[in-house]
Amino acid sequence: MRWEKIGTRLLGLITLATLFLPEARPQQFSGYDRDRALGMLGNVAKDVEKHYYDPNFHGMDWKAMVQEAKEKIKASDSMNMALAHIAQAMVNLNDSHTFFLPPPRPYIHDYGFHTEMIGDRCFVVRVRPGSDAEAKGVKPGDEVLGMEGYAPNRETFWKFQYRYNLLRPQPGLRLFLRDLQGQQRQVDVMAKFKQEAKVRDATGEHIWDFIREAENEEHLTRARWASAGDDVSVLKFPLFMFDQSEMESMMSKARKRPALIIDLRGNPGGAVETLKFLVGAMFEDDVKVADRSGRKETKPEVAKSWKQSGFTGKLVVLVDSESASASELFARIVQLEKRGVVLGDRSSGSVMEAKRYSYQMGADTVLFYGAEITEYDLIMSDGKSLEHTGVTPDELALPTAADLAYGRDPVLARAAALLDTKLTPEDAGKMFPYEWAKEE
């Protein structure tokens, strides 16, 4: 069981205008393909009806929503359109952890830039060297006023990520940007596609591909450390997927200094056990993480204290709009238990416990797809859920467009100041340089 998000916040309702944009290239859609799409909808809908944590579906008629999706699939003229109708039915539940996972594409797709909500505005935060985005002059610090004709905001930003990165990747994106000088411009950025083998044998010639991919993933999701002066350690915690021995090693290192900054910015969540390890390491007594509220019962999830082997010094936790799920739970526990200071931007509000379901169809040609389905709401010790709300930091601290452009990190610098340590935004920005996934 994992608490996670898919790189987006699946919040709110997807509008038809967002998911159902015209096809970049017309597709052939046979009766066989239509039957496969209807089969996907049927399998996913059955498990939602059986396992979704709220049997009343928030007062909505789930069967009617599924029937509506069926009729729309029957009238669809492409597989992309049919898959979008399956996605629509699930997102109508307005649940950050319940969504459709379409069949994987036989290619790697990269737009060459990353965007992020900072406060209530959207910015380019990084650009891949050598990408078309870089060649077209897209830069960190550019404000994104529009993307494919839609203005991103906190309530709708997940739509762009889900639609363009997972559901229906595009050959390119049209951006409307504003630079540091206030000049506005339109830029058409082309994505990079790398074709992959349709079938890869994990025991044959492709085994080294799998090994390299695993090593690359492990490298990119490792915990990273830095020091701010003699008294403050900084732990960049990218994902809640570390085991107990790894967490023990981290805490042994943290105990060498009297103060610790845990940087959860961009952390999408992960495993419940890792969350419990981290909570237990920060408190001298057992702490309730949350009440897991499901269909049949509500049970408390408790993190056992590490006692003397944990970290007892001063603590600051950093979050931003991409901190989700387990990251948000940890930050809120720190607030509720008055253990330290939470600093940064309001978190994503994507806090449920879900299970991933995998499916396949076909014999000679097998089609794989899946669904994430929420099985528990998570109620904090104050009786509230963080879903759709997120964590409001004790102190709001946001980078400016100029900070993004020049690689400064005023949020980390402010965290050091709260711990009586001087750290310039320029030096803070050099502590954890962004690492792009390797292009094979």
Secondary structure, DSSP 8 states (H G I E B T S, - for coil): -EE---SS---S---HHHH----SS-----HHHHHHHHHHHHHHHHHHHHH-S-TTGGG--HHHHHHHHHHHHHH-SSHHHHHHHHHHHHHTT--TT-EEE----SEEEE-SEEEEEETTEEEEEEE-TTSHHHHTT--TT-EEEEETTB---TTTHHHHHIIIIIIS--SEEEEEEE-TTS-EEEEEEE-EEEE--SS--TTTTTHHHHHHHHHHHHHHTS-EEEEETTTEEEEE---B---HHHHHHHHHHHTTSSEEEEE-TT---EEHHHHHHHHHHH-SS-EEEEEEE-SS-EEEEEE---GGGS--SEEEEEE-TT--THHHHHHHHHHHTT-SEEEES------EEEEEEEEEE-SSS-EEEEEEEEEEEEE-TTS-B-TTT----SEE----HHHHHHT--HHHHHHHHHTT----HHHHHTSS--------
